[in-house]
Amino acid sequence: MSYVITAPCMGEKFGECVEVCPVDCILEGDEMFFIDPDLCIDCGACQAVCPVEAIYHEEDLLPEDEKYFDKAKEFFAAAE
C-alpha cells in the first residue's frame, strides 16, 4: 500500500512531505509532488505534515482522486 498526493497539492508544492519521508520516495513534478508507490513504506509521515491536506492512504482515496494514484505510477514509470 502507498500514500497518494492529490489535487490540493497542484500549484502549491510546499515540500514538507519530501523533508520528512524516511525513504526519499517523494519527487517533485511540474505541477505537484508524487509518491512512488513501489518505494512508499506506508509510514504516514508525509500525511501528518502536509499543510494543504493533499495526502491520503491509497485505500482511503475517493473515486475522483484515484486518478492521482495512476498519475504517480505514470510519473515514476517515465522517470526510469
Phi, psi and omega in degrees: 000162186212162169267155185227136177266131186245191189311321183302341179282335184304123178081347181268298176047059179292317174095000178302327181298320181296318184295328184262351183292119183286347181242011177051049182258011180247124179237155180271127173261189181297317185250342186199175174270157178227144176257127178288112183293340179278338182257338182302131181261010173066036184274334178084003181299321181294318181298321183294333184254357183292116183287344180250009178051050183263354188253127181228151173292143181310320182288342183260004181294139171286154180308321181287348179260354181298334179297335180287332173293317178296321178297321178295316178299317179296318180300314182283332175293321179290334182281347182285000000 
